[in-house]
Amino acid sequence: MSTLQLKKDSSYQTKYGCLRHNDIIGKQFGSKVKCPKGYIYAMRPTPELWTINLPHRTQILYATDISMVIMQLDLKPGSVVVESGKWRN
């Protein structure tokens, strides 16, 4: 998925070929748009799609979440906790 701000007479390169913005402008959300090597769907930007599409670099943990993790891991004073993760560009 990609988020695009459409501009008249612009284009965007996809794995399905060059997508001309003029081919999408004026179409309804959910429309199937042909590309040289396939097709794409023009989707309405919902909070769920926006969240899926954004690169997440951090995970915010709130106090209630931290409490649940501590309880489920049965952590006590003096316990050693190691945090690890994967860096993605």
C-alpha positions in Angstrom: 0.0 0.0 0.0 1.1 3.5 -0.7 -0.4 6.9 0.3 -0.5 9.5 -2.4 -1.5 13.1 -2.6 -2.8 13.3 -6.1 -1.8 16.1 -8.3 -3.0 16.8 -11.9 -0.5 15.7 -14.6 1.7 13.8 -12.0 2.6 10.1 -11.9 3.8 7.5 -9.4 5.8 4.4 -10.2 4.5 1.2 -8.8 5.4 -2.5 -9.3 2.5 -2.6 -11.7 3.9 0.2 -13.9 3.5 4.0 -14.0 0.3 5.2 -12.3 -1.0 8.5 -13.7 -2.7 10.6 -11.2 -5.2 11.8 -13.9 -6.4 8.2 -14.1 -7.5 8.3 -10.5 -8.7 11.9 -10.0 -12.5 12.0 -10.2 -13.0 8.3 -9.5 -14.9 7.0 -6.5 -13.1 5.3 -3.6 -12.9 1.6 -4.1 -12.6 2.0 -7.9 -10.3 -0.4 -9.8 -7.7 1.5 -11.7 -5.7 -0.1 -14.6 -1.9 0.1 -14.7 0.3 -1.2 -17.5 1.1 -4.5 -15.6 -2.1 -4.9 -13.5 -4.4 -2.8 -11.5 -4.8 -1.0 -8.2 -7.7 0.0 -6.0 -8.2 3.6 -4.9 -9.1 3.3 -1.2 -10.5 5.9 1.2 -7.9 6.7 3.8 -9.3 5.3 7.0 -7.5 5.3 10.4 -6.9 1.6 10.1 -5.4 1.8 6.6 -3.3 4.9 7.6 -1.9 3.1 10.6 -1.0 0.0 8.6 0.7 2.0 6.0 2.9 4.2 8.3 6.3 3.0 9.3 6.3 2.4 13.0 9.6 3.2 14.7 8.5 3.0 18.3 5.8 1.2 20.3 4.3 3.4 23.0 3.4 1.5 26.2 1.0 3.1 28.6 0.9 2.5 32.4 -2.0 0.1 32.1 -0.2 -1.9 29.4 3.0 -2.0 31.4 1.1 -3.3 34.5 -0.5 -6.1 32.4 2.9 -7.1 31.0 4.5 -7.1 34.5 1.7 -9.2 35.9 1.8 -11.7 33.1 5.6 -12.1 33.2 5.4 -12.5 37.0 8.1 -9.8 37.5 9.2 -9.0 41.0 11.7 -6.5 42.4 15.2 -7.7 41.3 14.0 -9.4 38.1 16.1 -8.7 35.1 14.3 -7.6 31.9 16.0 -7.4 28.5 14.3 -5.4 25.8 15.1 -6.2 22.2 13.7 -5.3 18.8 14.3 -5.2 15.1 15.4 -2.0 13.4 13.6 -1.4 10.0 14.3 1.4 7.6 
